[in-house]
Amino acid sequence: MEMNNQKRRRSMFLYIIIAVAIMLALNQSWTMFQRQSIKEVTYSEFLTMVQQNKVRDVDLNTGTGKIAFTDGEQGKEGTTTYETTLFPNDDGLVPLLQQHEVNFKAEIPDQSNDLWIYMLLSYGIPIGIMVFFGWRLNRRMKKAAEDGDDPSMNFGGGFGGFGMGGLGRSGAKIVGEKETGVTFADVAGQDEAKESLQEIASFLENPQKYSEIGARCPRGALLVGPPGTGKTLLAKAVAGEAKVPFFQISGSEFVEMFVGRGAAKVRDLFKQANEKAPCIVFIDEIDTVGKRRDGALTTNDEREQTLNQLLTEMDGFDNNKGIVVLGATNMPDTLDQALTRPGRFDRRIPVELPDLAGREAILKIHANDVKMERGIDLSAVARATPGASGADLANMINEAALRAVRMGHRLVTQDDLIESVDVVIAGEKKKSTVLNEHEKQVVAYHETGHAIVAASQKGSAPVSKITIVPRTSGALGFTMQVDEDEHFLTTTSEMRNKIAVLCGGRAAEELIFGEATNGASNDIEKATHIARAMVTQYGMTEKFGMVALGQQRNRYLGGTTDLTCSEGTAEAVDQEVQRLVEEGHKTALDTLRAHRFKLHEISRYLQRKETITGEEFMRIFTRDDGFAPNLPKQA
């Protein structure tokens, strides 16, 4: 009862604030209206009007240092009120008024009616609105109490015109009462995640089988992974397999301006879920409301109240009813430990980027919706897209279909698919950017430098494509490498080789033109990132050995590493990173010096054709021209 009284007082206080705001707005509007009805003139204009017998009444006692007067023109209906600044020590004013028979002792026309209007607009209407709100609020809360509902969920329900009716509603939308239209057959590349969720779907579909042995359904499961990997799709598939209602809401929808409204939305969400049980409740981007409470003095009371209410609701609902909460996030490290403990989110299910087989399976699912030529090699697209998410792959299929329409094809061709990969990875071809001959030559040598260093190293991914066509991403060209097989471990020598390949473009510029350009900025960033990871995370240097010198954060959102060492060690880390990059740069220079003739030949060929395949590159590179290069020693 005390809690209901507190909610009532808080809601009444809200209405008082609204009424006061309306009162102030009306008061300001009336004041502006009054000021607009009085015309201001200069003192000299006032004297001129008196001399021309255009003034009827004058009030010299306004108390504001100003003169108020009304006009008196012959044949004119009504009067106009004027105002002018009183000129000090003007002894001739009174005689002048007497001379022209101006009634300067008369009163300004009675404005008592205007005063009543002012009082009505400034006080009467706002007070009436406040009383009306209070009366309706009291009725709603009494009715809610009689029905056994939470009064805070129903207040203001009758004031839709003011936008107040939805403050306590969760806003969760039901995606199908019994069918979401998605099953596990529509999800590919996430076999482990599907296996973990299959058990939840089985329990919701046949709870008796589990209760007989004493097993209970997990209260919640946390789907963790990078953006675009299919977390929402998996959640819908669970509900689709179990044929239960699916509630979907984003964590940001719980964030409200007024303290307590987010918690009210959580209560309403679980109230709806209890009515529809068994069901799935899916909270996307749950890190918005589930961030760790750090105990700082400056806290977000609204967010913490919402989180506390979520923790309470997940503890309070009957597990046997079949309510399962699924949460999705790509920032699991920021979640509060009370939220991720067993009994709330019992399972943490990784939804990682798909591997080679997974990428091919995803491409096949999306290709079923598109008309394609026979003999399309989706495995080639899968091999060319390491690190692509399910959303990226779906976008590639769609881009291929769009390109087919633009080119006038009736069916999607292999060329359409290959070009769509370039569009998603590097952007569209930039027609407005035309390189001059010198810049085209520099870019050709730059990209050929990457390719030659890559082809010269054992264990490096083979070159599949080289182009010097500018892209909308800002790249003036790129060299694509594709691994023949999928592998999940990278050795120290392979990482050193990657750094050398990244340095190949800058090395070619320095070797041929004697100076560097800004075209290697992205290569430098990637090489530095690899070298720093070798030093701080992987323990791949003799100087520091197997010591972790940094902590990775937000690994699903690109990953940033914070150093966890002293300032002196941090300086030594910078020196070691610089040494690794310099070694890669030297290896690239030595390799290109040994293949200088091939560098010239392939670069000129690339300048003519602008885009060449990996087969064309390797045919020229491996062709015996009677010159046996002295290859540098491999790292």
C-alpha positions, -999 to +999 in steps of 0.1 A: +000+000+000+028+024+009+044+016-025+012+025-043+009+058-024+045+067-034+036+059-070+005+081-067+024+110-053+051+107-079+025+107-107+006+136-092+039+155-090+043+149-127+009+164-135+016+194-113+048+201-133+028+198-166+001+222-153+027+248-141+044+246-175+011+252-193+003+281-169+037+298-176+033+293-213-002+309-213+010+338-191+039+345-214+015+344-245-009+368-228+019+392-219+031+392-255-004+397-268-008+428-245+025+442-257+015+438-293-018+457-287+000+489-276+018+510-303+051+527-292+060+561-306+088+586-299+082+617-278+085+640-308+058+620-326+036+624-295+040+662-296+033+663-333+001+643-328-010+667-300-004+697-323-024+681-351-053+675-327-050+637-330-048+630-293-079+626-271-068+613-237-034+613-219-024+595-188+006+611-172+006+589-141+014+554-154+041+549-127+065+535-153+081+566-166+061+565-198+030+583-212+000+564-223-025+581-246-053+574-271-059+589-305-089+610-313-091+614-351-124+627-365-145+601-382-124+571-370-142+543-352-126+530-320-093+542-305-057+531-305-036+531-274-001+545-277+029+546-254+059+569-253+088+577-230+081+607-207+105+636-214+119+649-181+113+685-170+091+694-200+073+724-185+055+732-218+036+699-220+007+708-198+001+742-215+003+725-249-024+699-238-046+726-225-042+746-257-054+717-278-081+707-253-066+673-245-082+656-215-050+647-197-068+640-164-090+613-180-085+576-174-074+551-200-104+530-212-114+503-186-095+471-191-112+451-163-126+427-189-090+421-202-080+414-166-106+387-162-094+371-195-058+373-182-067+356-149-087+329-167-059+320-191-031+323-165-047+305-135-082+292-142-075+269-172-042+254-158-058+247-124-088+231-142-065+209-163-046+198-132-078+190-113-091+170-143-058+151-146-059+143-108-095+131-110-088+108-140-056+095-123-075+087-091-102+068-111-076+048-131-056+039-100-087+028-081-099+007-110-064-009-113-064-016-076-098-033-079-086-054-109-054-064-091-032-046-116-001-025-110-015+011-109+018+025-122+011+006-155-023+023-161-020+059-150-029+084-176-044+057-198-072+081-209-050+109-220-038+096-253-039+132-267-011+142-244+010+111-252+009+099-215-008+066-220+023+046-231+048+056-204+043+024-185+039+001-215+068-022-225+065-016-262+074-052-269+060-065-302+047-100-307+062-116-338+035-141-345+012-156-318+023-192-326+045-190-357+075-166-363+079-179-398+115-189-390+129-223-380+164-238-376+163-248-412+165-211-421+197-207-400+231-218-414+267-216-402+258-217-365+256-255-358+269-253-322+245-224-313+216-243-329+224-274-309+224-254-276+191-237-284+175-269-297+172-281-261+152-250-251+129-254-281+124-291-272+115-282-236+090-256-246+074-280-271+073-310-247+080-300-211+066-332-196+096-352-209+120-331-189+099-327-158+096-364-154+133-368-148+135-336-127+152-313-152+142-277-154+143-254-184+170-227-184+155-193-174+176-175-200+203-178-226+227-151-237+236-149-274+270-134-277+288-125-309+298-099-335+271-079-353+254-095-382+260-132-372+223-140-368+215-137-331+180-123-337+174-149-363+183-177-339+160-164-313+131-163-337+140-198-348+137-211-313+102-198-310+094-211-345+105-246-336+086-246-303+055-229-319+052-204-290+047-166-290+078-145-295+081-111-277+108-089-292+121-057-276+154-037-277+172-028-246+172+009-256+133+009-254+136+005-216+155+037-213+131+065-202+134+102-192+114+097-160+129+076-132+109+044-127+093+042-162+119+017-174+112-006-145+075-002-152+081-014-188+100-044-175+070-053-152+046-049-181+067-071-204+068-100-180+031-095-172+024-101-209+048-130-210+030-147-181-003-143-199+011-159-231+032-185-215+049-207-227+067-181-248+101-166-257+111-131-245+139-117-266+158-086-255+182-073-282+212-052-272+207-061-236+239-044-226+220-011-229+202-018-196+224-046-182+257-027-179+278-035-148+271-014-117+305+000-106+294+016-073+304+051-084+290+082-067+275+094-100+252+068-112+222+065-136+193+058-112+169+051-141+191+025-157+199+008-123+163+007-114+155-009-147+183-035-142+171-043-107+136-048-119+149-071-147+168-092-121+138-094-099+115-105-127+139-132-139+140-145-103+103-143-098+086-159-127+075-196-125+101-217-143+075-244-150+054-220-171+079-222-199+090-185-201+125-183-216+144-150-218+169-147-246+193-118-246+217-107-274+248-086-271+282-079-287+296-064-255+294-093-229+323-080-209+302-050-198+272-069-184+265-070-147+276-103-130+242-105-112+226-108-147+249-135-161+249-158-131+232-192-132+195-189-124+191-159-147+210-163-179+220-199-174+237-203-208+261-182-227+259-192-264+287-179-287+274-169-322+307-164-339+316-155-375+310-185-398+338-208-410+343-218-447+316-245-446+293-222-427+298-194-452+290-217-481+258-229-464+247-194-457+252-184-493+232-214-505+202-204-483+202-168-496+208-180-532+176-200-531+157-167-533+176-155-564+175-168-599+211-180-608+228-196-637+236-233-635+271-241-623+275-212-600+305-218-577+294-206-543+325-222-527+347-197-545+328-168-530+330-185-496+368-188-499+371-152-509+352-139-479+370-149-447+357-130-417+324-122-434+293-124-412+259-138-423+246-103-429+276-096-452+270-127-472+233-120-476+242-085-488+266-100-513+239-121-529+216-091-530+243-070-546+248-097-572+211-097-580+211-059-583+241-059-606+225-086-628+195-063-633+217-033-641+237-053-666+205-067-682+211-103-672+181-126-668+200-147-643+228-139-618+262-149-632+295-159-615+309-125-625+280-108-608+288-127-576+326-120-578+319-083-583+295-082-554+322-095-531+344-065-542+315-041-536+308-053-501+345-055-491+359-024-508+328-004-521+315+004-556+339+014-584+344+052-582+338+066-617+343+102-607+379+096-596+403+094-625+440+089-617+466+107-637+493+086-654+518+091-626+494+083-598+482+053-618+518+041-621+524+046-583+493+026-574+502-002-598+537-006-583+522-004-548+497-032-554+523-053-573+547-049-544+521-065-521+515-093-545+551-102-551+560-102-514+530-125-508+538-149-536+575-151-525+567-163-490+561-199-480+528-204-463+513-171-475+478-170-490+479-170-528+470-139-547+435-141-563+431-106-577+449-073-582+431-041-592+440-004-594+404+008-599+394+033-572+366+024-548+341+044-528+357+032-496+387+054-504+410+026-517+428+034-549+434-003-555+437-035-536+453-069-537+431-098-526+446-130-510+425-161-504+436-190-482+432-224-499+421-240-466+405-226-434+429-226-404+424-212-369+460-210-356+486-185-368+523-191-361+549-164-354+565-168-388+530-164-405+524-132-386+558-118-396+550-127-432+517-108-429+536-077-417+561-080-446+532-083-471+516-052-457+549-033-460+553-045-496+534-015-511+554+012-493+587-007-501+578-007-538+572+030-538+605+037-521+624+013-544+611+026-577+602+063-570+626+070-541+599+085-519+567+074-501+531+084-505+502+085-481+487+054-499+501+030-473+483+045-443+459+016-440+488-009-445+507+008-417+478+006-393+472-031-399+509-040-396+512-020-364+481-037-350+495-072-357+529-063-342+514-049-311+492-080-306+523-102-310+540-083-282+512-076-257+488-106-262+505-136-279+539-136-262+557-139-296+588-120-288+620-130-270+623-098-251+590-102-231+583-139-235+550-153-223+537-123-205+504-106-212+510-068-213+475-057-224+439-065-219+416-067-249+382-051-247+351-054-270+366-081-291+334-085-310+335-048-320+369-046-335+388-051-302+410-025-285+439-034-263+446-015-231+482-018-218+484-032-183+520-024-175+543+003-162+553+034-182+588+020-186+575-013-200+550+005-222+580+024-238+598-008-243+566-023-259+566+006-284+602+000-293+595-038-299+565-030-321+586-006-341+613-033-345+589-059-358+574-035-384+609-024-395+619-061-399+589-066-421+597-035-441+633-047-447+621-082-457+598-066-483+625-044-497+649-073-500+622-094-518+614-067-543+650-060-550+654-096-559+623-095-582+629-060-596+624-071-632+591-089-624+580-059-604+584-037-636+568-062-659+537-070-638+532-033-629+531-023-666+508-051-674+485-040-645+485-004-657+472-015-691+445-039-678+437-022-644+424-055-630+441-089-633+434-123-618+456-143-596+462-168-625+475-140-647+498-127-620+513-161-612+518-169-649+539-138-653+556-141-619+566-178-624+576-175-660+613-183-665+629-153-683+665-166-678+669-146-646+673-165-613+666-141-585+685-142-552+656-145-528+661-132-493+662-155-464+627-163-450+618-150-416 
